[in-house]
């Protein structure tokens, strides 16, 4: 990734800006990080504008921070790891935060993000340094027979981003295509 093309001042994207649809990606952890990302999209380009990253916190603490970001940006859709059904239900019933199951086709989702990066259609705000650093550090696991990414500190932000962008893109295709 090229910092001059992918890490920019995005202060011109304001909360609830009508030019964009605001979506969220959520990857849950406890000892690993819980990551909630806010992504603005104009339908063609994706701009990562905000991040919440925390570990070893309670559901109520996470939900409070999610709600602040949702309300601040006007997030319309949140995509969550489909393995986190209990948390999905808790967020909906206890905190009025509704999530959709993410499309978890890992390799296809990673390829989708790579294509967006190559065509300068995925940009990170300078206010989301951890997410940008994670994308720069994301690596493939060269051990084992199956090709998959390495699970380390960088994977949680990358998973949340993949859930948001790839699922949103696939949903738009299935709705309109």
N, C-alpha and C positions, 0 to 999 in steps of 0.2 A: 504494500500500500504506500501511496505517496502522500505524505503529510500536507503538501501544498495543494493537493486536489481533493483529499478526503477528510481533512480535519480543518474546519472553517468556522468563522464567526457567522452563526446563523441567527443573530439577533433580529434580523428582519422577519423571521417567522415568529409571530406573536401567538400567545394562547388563544384558542378558539378562532383562529384565522380562517375565514370562510374559503380561502383558496385551497385548503388542505383538509384531508380526512385524518384524524388522529387515532392511531391504533396503539395497543399495548402488547408487549410480549412478557410472559411471566414464567420464570424457571425457579422452582422451589427447592430449597435445601434447608438443612438445620446446621450441621457442622460445615457443610458446603454453603456457599452463599445463596441467598434468595435474591433474585434480580428481577426488577420490573423496569422495562424500558418504554419510553414514549417515542413513537415514530410518526412524523408527519409525512403524508404522501399526497402528491397531486395526481396520482394515478399512473405516473410514469417513473417518477423519482422518489427516493426515500431519504428522509432526513432524521437522524437520531437526535432528538432535542432534549431529552431528559433521562435521568437514570436514578434508580433507588437500588442500593446494594447493601445488604446486611446479612449477618449470620447470627445464629443462636438467639433469635428474638422470638417473641410469642406471636401467635396468629393475630391477636388484637393490635399489636404494635405494627406488624406488617400492613394489616388492613387500614390502619390510620394513615400510613404513608401512601398506600395505593390510592385511597380516597382523595387525599390532597392532590396527587398528580392527576387523577381522573377529572376532578372538578376544575382544577387550574387549567388544564389543556383542552378539556372537552373531549376526552377519549370516548370513541364510539364503540370500539370492539377490543376485547382483550383475549389473547390466545394463550392458553395454558397447556403445560405438559399433560397429555391425556392420562398419564399414570397417576396423576394427583387428584383423583376424583373426590376424596374426602375433603381436601382443602377447597376444591372447586365448590362443593356443596356448602361447606362452612362459610365461604366468602359470600355466596348467594343468599343463604338463609339468615345468617347472623349479621352480615355487614352490607347487604344490598349491593354487592359487587358481582356482576354476572360475567362469566368467562365462557369462551367456546374452546372445545378441544382443538389443540394444534395438530396440523398435519405433520406427522413425525417421520416422513420419508427423509431420513438423515442425509444420505449422499445427494439426492436430488435437491434438497433444500440448500445444502452447502454449495452445490454447483450454481444454483439460482443466485445466491449472494455473490459468488465469484464473478458471474456475468455482469451483475449490477455494478460491482466495483470496477471491472475492466472498462465499462462504458461510462464511468463517472456518474452513475445514477444512484449511488449510495454514498451519502455524505454524513459525517459526524460533526456535531457541534463541539466547539472547544470546551463546552460545559459538561461533556461526557467523557472525560479522559480515561476512565477505567474501561469503558466499553471499547473505545478506540484501541487502547493498549492490548486488550484481550483479543481483538480481531487481528492485530499485528502478531500476536504470540500464538495464535491457534495453529496446531500442528496435527498431522496424521500420526497414528500409532503404527509404527512399522513392524510391530510384533504381532504375530497371529496370522491366521489365514484370511480373515475377513477384513476388508478395508474399512476403517472407521477412525474418527478423530480421537486423539489422546484426551483422556479425561483428567484435566488438571485445573488449576486456578482460572485459566482462560476460557474454559468450556461453558461456564454458566452464563456469562454475558452473551456469548456467541449463540448458545441455545435459545435464549430469550429473544434475541434478534431474529434468528431463523424462524422461530415459532410465529412471530409477528408478521414478518414480511412474506415468507413463503406461503403461510396459510392464507393470509389476506389475498395474495396474488392468485392462489388456486381457487379461493372462494369467488373472486371476481370472474375468473374464467368460467367456472361452472354456472354462475348466475347469468352471464352475458354471452357465453360461447357455446 
